[in-house]
Amino acid sequence: MKQWIRQVLATALLAVALGAMAGISWPGMASAGEESTQVAAVPAPAIPEAKPGTECVRDPEFMRRNHMDMLKHKRDLTVHEGNRLPEFSLNECIACHAVKGDDGKNVTIADSRHFCRSCHDYAAVEVDCFQCHASRPEAGDTALQSSPHGMNVLALSEFLKGVQE
Protein backbone atom coordinates (compact mmCIF):
# COMPACT_ATOMS: atom_id res chain seq x y z
CA MET A 1 0.00 0.00 0.00
CA LYS A 2 2.80 2.43 0.90
CA GLN A 3 4.52 1.76 -2.42
CA TRP A 4 1.30 2.59 -4.26
CA ILE A 5 0.97 5.88 -2.35
CA ARG A 6 4.58 6.77 -3.19
CA GLN A 7 3.90 6.08 -6.88
CA VAL A 8 0.80 8.29 -6.86
CA LEU A 9 2.64 11.13 -5.10
CA ALA A 10 5.62 10.85 -7.45
CA THR A 11 3.30 10.94 -10.47
CA ALA A 12 1.45 13.99 -9.10
CA LEU A 13 4.70 15.85 -8.42
CA LEU A 14 5.97 15.01 -11.89
CA ALA A 15 2.72 16.31 -13.44
CA VAL A 16 2.96 19.58 -11.49
CA ALA A 17 6.62 20.03 -12.43
CA LEU A 18 5.98 19.34 -16.12
CA GLY A 19 2.93 21.61 -16.05
CA ALA A 20 4.96 24.40 -14.45
CA MET A 21 7.64 24.06 -17.12
CA ALA A 22 4.97 24.17 -19.83
CA GLY A 23 3.33 27.25 -18.30
CA ILE A 24 0.17 25.40 -17.24
CA SER A 25 -1.37 26.47 -13.98
CA TRP A 26 -3.91 24.69 -11.83
CA PRO A 27 -6.37 26.43 -9.53
CA GLY A 28 -4.50 27.78 -6.54
CA MET A 29 -1.13 27.65 -8.33
CA ALA A 30 0.36 31.05 -9.16
CA SER A 31 1.62 31.67 -12.68
CA ALA A 32 4.53 33.99 -13.40
CA GLY A 33 3.62 37.54 -12.27
CA GLU A 34 0.32 36.51 -10.63
CA GLU A 35 -0.63 36.53 -6.99
CA SER A 36 -1.12 33.17 -5.36
CA THR A 37 -4.76 32.31 -4.73
CA GLN A 38 -5.88 29.92 -2.06
CA VAL A 39 -7.90 26.84 -2.94
CA ALA A 40 -10.79 26.02 -0.63
CA ALA A 41 -10.06 23.00 1.52
CA VAL A 42 -12.01 19.87 0.72
CA PRO A 43 -14.24 19.12 3.71
CA ALA A 44 -13.41 15.92 5.55
CA PRO A 45 -16.00 13.17 5.26
CA ALA A 46 -18.75 12.97 7.86
CA ILE A 47 -18.20 9.56 9.47
CA PRO A 48 -21.39 8.17 10.99
CA GLU A 49 -21.20 6.85 14.55
CA ALA A 50 -21.41 3.13 15.27
CA LYS A 51 -24.36 1.67 17.14
CA PRO A 52 -24.43 3.05 20.72
CA GLY A 53 -23.13 0.62 23.32
CA THR A 54 -21.00 -1.33 20.85
CA GLU A 55 -17.26 -1.61 20.66
CA CYS A 56 -15.36 -2.11 17.42
CA VAL A 57 -12.86 -4.93 17.01
CA ARG A 58 -10.07 -2.32 16.93
CA ASP A 59 -9.74 1.40 17.65
CA PRO A 60 -11.10 3.81 14.98
CA GLU A 61 -7.68 5.05 13.79
CA PHE A 62 -6.47 1.48 13.24
CA MET A 63 -9.67 0.61 11.37
CA ARG A 64 -9.39 3.68 9.11
CA ARG A 65 -5.93 2.63 8.03
CA ASN A 66 -6.23 -1.17 8.01
CA HIS A 67 -9.84 -2.25 7.46
CA MET A 68 -9.21 -3.17 3.83
CA ASP A 69 -6.37 -5.51 4.77
CA MET A 70 -8.48 -7.11 7.49
CA LEU A 71 -11.38 -7.64 5.09
CA LYS A 72 -9.10 -9.11 2.41
CA HIS A 73 -7.56 -11.46 4.96
CA LYS A 74 -11.03 -12.49 6.18
CA ARG A 75 -12.15 -12.97 2.57
CA ASP A 76 -9.21 -15.25 1.86
CA LEU A 77 -9.79 -17.30 5.02
CA THR A 78 -13.49 -17.64 4.20
CA VAL A 79 -13.34 -18.27 0.46
CA HIS A 80 -10.15 -20.30 0.21
CA GLU A 81 -10.16 -22.14 3.54
CA GLY A 82 -13.87 -22.24 4.44
CA ASN A 83 -13.22 -20.51 7.78
CA ARG A 84 -16.42 -18.67 8.70
CA LEU A 85 -15.54 -17.35 12.14
CA PRO A 86 -17.49 -14.18 13.02
CA GLU A 87 -14.42 -12.05 13.86
CA PHE A 88 -13.97 -9.25 11.30
CA SER A 89 -17.22 -10.24 9.60
CA LEU A 90 -18.50 -7.83 6.96
CA ASN A 91 -21.98 -8.66 8.25
CA GLU A 92 -21.05 -7.44 11.73
CA CYS A 93 -19.54 -4.22 10.33
CA ILE A 94 -22.67 -3.48 8.30
CA ALA A 95 -25.01 -4.24 11.22
CA CYS A 96 -23.08 -1.98 13.62
CA HIS A 97 -22.46 0.92 11.25
CA ALA A 98 -25.87 1.05 9.52
CA VAL A 99 -27.12 4.57 8.80
CA LYS A 100 -30.84 5.39 8.92
CA GLY A 101 -32.39 7.30 6.04
CA ASP A 102 -35.21 9.86 6.19
CA ASP A 103 -37.74 7.01 6.15
CA GLY A 104 -36.15 5.41 9.24
CA LYS A 105 -34.83 2.44 7.25
CA ASN A 106 -31.15 1.64 6.82
CA VAL A 107 -29.69 3.19 3.67
CA THR A 108 -27.99 1.11 0.98
CA ILE A 109 -24.65 1.73 -0.69
CA ALA A 110 -26.56 3.73 -3.35
CA ASP A 111 -27.07 6.48 -0.74
CA SER A 112 -24.13 8.87 -0.19
CA ARG A 113 -24.80 8.73 3.58
CA HIS A 114 -23.88 5.01 3.72
CA PHE A 115 -21.10 4.39 6.24
CA CYS A 116 -18.66 2.96 3.69
CA ARG A 117 -19.38 5.62 1.07
CA SER A 118 -18.68 8.51 3.42
CA CYS A 119 -14.93 7.84 3.27
CA HIS A 120 -14.69 5.90 0.02
CA ASP A 121 -16.25 8.76 -1.97
CA TYR A 122 -13.87 11.21 -0.28
CA ALA A 123 -10.86 9.04 -1.14
CA ALA A 124 -12.20 8.18 -4.64
CA VAL A 125 -12.00 4.46 -3.86
CA GLU A 126 -14.57 2.09 -5.34
CA VAL A 127 -16.43 -0.17 -2.93
CA ASP A 128 -17.03 -3.50 -4.67
CA CYS A 129 -18.04 -5.62 -1.65
CA PHE A 130 -21.70 -4.91 -2.28
CA GLN A 131 -21.83 -6.41 -5.73
CA CYS A 132 -22.48 -9.67 -3.85
CA HIS A 133 -23.02 -8.66 -0.22
CA ALA A 134 -25.99 -6.72 1.11
CA SER A 135 -25.04 -3.14 1.99
CA ARG A 136 -27.43 -2.93 4.92
CA PRO A 137 -28.58 -5.35 7.61
CA GLU A 138 -31.23 -7.64 6.18
CA ALA A 139 -33.88 -9.87 7.69
CA GLY A 140 -32.12 -12.74 9.41
CA ASP A 141 -29.07 -10.49 9.79
CA THR A 142 -27.19 -12.21 6.95
CA ALA A 143 -25.07 -9.97 4.76
CA LEU A 144 -24.70 -12.41 1.85
CA GLN A 145 -28.27 -12.85 0.60
CA SER A 146 -27.91 -13.61 -3.08
CA SER A 147 -25.33 -13.42 -5.79
CA PRO A 148 -25.47 -10.89 -8.63
CA HIS A 149 -26.27 -13.88 -10.87
CA GLY A 150 -29.61 -14.51 -9.11
CA MET A 151 -28.32 -17.55 -7.25
CA ASN A 152 -29.70 -18.19 -3.77
CA VAL A 153 -26.48 -18.07 -1.77
CA LEU A 154 -28.15 -19.00 1.53
CA ALA A 155 -29.55 -22.21 0.03
CA LEU A 156 -26.14 -23.00 -1.47
CA SER A 157 -24.48 -22.36 1.90
CA GLU A 158 -26.88 -24.76 3.65
CA PHE A 159 -26.24 -27.38 0.97
CA LEU A 160 -22.48 -27.06 1.39
CA LYS A 161 -22.76 -27.40 5.16
CA GLY A 162 -24.57 -30.70 4.61
CA VAL A 163 -21.90 -31.90 2.18
CA GLN A 164 -19.09 -31.11 4.64
CA GLU A 165 -20.71 -33.12 7.46
C-alpha positions as CSV (number, residue, x, y, z in Angstrom):
1,M,0.0,0.0,0.0
2,K,2.8,2.4,0.9
3,Q,4.5,1.8,-2.4
4,W,1.3,2.6,-4.3
5,I,1.0,5.9,-2.4
6,R,4.6,6.8,-3.2
7,Q,3.9,6.1,-6.9
8,V,0.8,8.3,-6.9
9,L,2.6,11.1,-5.1
10,A,5.6,10.9,-7.4
11,T,3.3,10.9,-10.5
12,A,1.5,14.0,-9.1
13,L,4.7,15.8,-8.4
14,L,6.0,15.0,-11.9
15,A,2.7,16.3,-13.4
16,V,3.0,19.6,-11.5
17,A,6.6,20.0,-12.4
18,L,6.0,19.3,-16.1
19,G,2.9,21.6,-16.0
20,A,5.0,24.4,-14.4
21,M,7.6,24.1,-17.1
22,A,5.0,24.2,-19.8
23,G,3.3,27.3,-18.3
24,I,0.2,25.4,-17.2
25,S,-1.4,26.5,-14.0
26,W,-3.9,24.7,-11.8
27,P,-6.4,26.4,-9.5
28,G,-4.5,27.8,-6.5
29,M,-1.1,27.7,-8.3
30,A,0.4,31.1,-9.2
31,S,1.6,31.7,-12.7
32,A,4.5,34.0,-13.4
33,G,3.6,37.5,-12.3
34,E,0.3,36.5,-10.6
35,E,-0.6,36.5,-7.0
36,S,-1.1,33.2,-5.4
37,T,-4.8,32.3,-4.7
38,Q,-5.9,29.9,-2.1
39,V,-7.9,26.8,-2.9
40,A,-10.8,26.0,-0.6
41,A,-10.1,23.0,1.5
42,V,-12.0,19.9,0.7
43,P,-14.2,19.1,3.7
44,A,-13.4,15.9,5.5
45,P,-16.0,13.2,5.3
46,A,-18.7,13.0,7.9
47,I,-18.2,9.6,9.5
48,P,-21.4,8.2,11.0
49,E,-21.2,6.8,14.5
50,A,-21.4,3.1,15.3
51,K,-24.4,1.7,17.1
52,P,-24.4,3.0,20.7
53,G,-23.1,0.6,23.3
54,T,-21.0,-1.3,20.8
55,E,-17.3,-1.6,20.7
56,C,-15.4,-2.1,17.4
57,V,-12.9,-4.9,17.0
58,R,-10.1,-2.3,16.9
59,D,-9.7,1.4,17.7
60,P,-11.1,3.8,15.0
61,E,-7.7,5.1,13.8
62,F,-6.5,1.5,13.2
63,M,-9.7,0.6,11.4
64,R,-9.4,3.7,9.1
65,R,-5.9,2.6,8.0
66,N,-6.2,-1.2,8.0
67,H,-9.8,-2.3,7.5
68,M,-9.2,-3.2,3.8
69,D,-6.4,-5.5,4.8
70,M,-8.5,-7.1,7.5
71,L,-11.4,-7.6,5.1
72,K,-9.1,-9.1,2.4
73,H,-7.6,-11.5,5.0
74,K,-11.0,-12.5,6.2
75,R,-12.1,-13.0,2.6
76,D,-9.2,-15.3,1.9
77,L,-9.8,-17.3,5.0
78,T,-13.5,-17.6,4.2
79,V,-13.3,-18.3,0.5
80,H,-10.1,-20.3,0.2
81,E,-10.2,-22.1,3.5
82,G,-13.9,-22.2,4.4
83,N,-13.2,-20.5,7.8
84,R,-16.4,-18.7,8.7
85,L,-15.5,-17.4,12.1
86,P,-17.5,-14.2,13.0
87,E,-14.4,-12.1,13.9
88,F,-14.0,-9.3,11.3
89,S,-17.2,-10.2,9.6
90,L,-18.5,-7.8,7.0
91,N,-22.0,-8.7,8.2
92,E,-21.1,-7.4,11.7
93,C,-19.5,-4.2,10.3
94,I,-22.7,-3.5,8.3
95,A,-25.0,-4.2,11.2
96,C,-23.1,-2.0,13.6
97,H,-22.5,0.9,11.2
98,A,-25.9,1.1,9.5
99,V,-27.1,4.6,8.8
100,K,-30.8,5.4,8.9
101,G,-32.4,7.3,6.0
102,D,-35.2,9.9,6.2
103,D,-37.7,7.0,6.2
104,G,-36.2,5.4,9.2
105,K,-34.8,2.4,7.2
106,N,-31.2,1.6,6.8
107,V,-29.7,3.2,3.7
108,T,-28.0,1.1,1.0
109,I,-24.6,1.7,-0.7
110,A,-26.6,3.7,-3.3
111,D,-27.1,6.5,-0.7
112,S,-24.1,8.9,-0.2
113,R,-24.8,8.7,3.6
114,H,-23.9,5.0,3.7
115,F,-21.1,4.4,6.2
116,C,-18.7,3.0,3.7
117,R,-19.4,5.6,1.1
118,S,-18.7,8.5,3.4
119,C,-14.9,7.8,3.3
120,H,-14.7,5.9,0.0
121,D,-16.2,8.8,-2.0
122,Y,-13.9,11.2,-0.3
123,A,-10.9,9.0,-1.1
124,A,-12.2,8.2,-4.6
125,V,-12.0,4.5,-3.9
126,E,-14.6,2.1,-5.3
127,V,-16.4,-0.2,-2.9
128,D,-17.0,-3.5,-4.7
129,C,-18.0,-5.6,-1.6
130,F,-21.7,-4.9,-2.3
131,Q,-21.8,-6.4,-5.7
132,C,-22.5,-9.7,-3.9
133,H,-23.0,-8.7,-0.2
134,A,-26.0,-6.7,1.1
135,S,-25.0,-3.1,2.0
136,R,-27.4,-2.9,4.9
137,P,-28.6,-5.3,7.6
138,E,-31.2,-7.6,6.2
139,A,-33.9,-9.9,7.7
140,G,-32.1,-12.7,9.4
141,D,-29.1,-10.5,9.8
142,T,-27.2,-12.2,7.0
143,A,-25.1,-10.0,4.8
144,L,-24.7,-12.4,1.9
145,Q,-28.3,-12.8,0.6
146,S,-27.9,-13.6,-3.1
147,S,-25.3,-13.4,-5.8
148,P,-25.5,-10.9,-8.6
149,H,-26.3,-13.9,-10.9
150,G,-29.6,-14.5,-9.1
151,M,-28.3,-17.6,-7.2
152,N,-29.7,-18.2,-3.8
153,V,-26.5,-18.1,-1.8
154,L,-28.2,-19.0,1.5
155,A,-29.6,-22.2,0.0
156,L,-26.1,-23.0,-1.5
157,S,-24.5,-22.4,1.9
158,E,-26.9,-24.8,3.7
159,F,-26.2,-27.4,1.0
160,L,-22.5,-27.1,1.4
161,K,-22.8,-27.4,5.2
162,G,-24.6,-30.7,4.6
163,V,-21.9,-31.9,2.2
164,Q,-19.1,-31.1,4.6
165,E,-20.7,-33.1,7.5
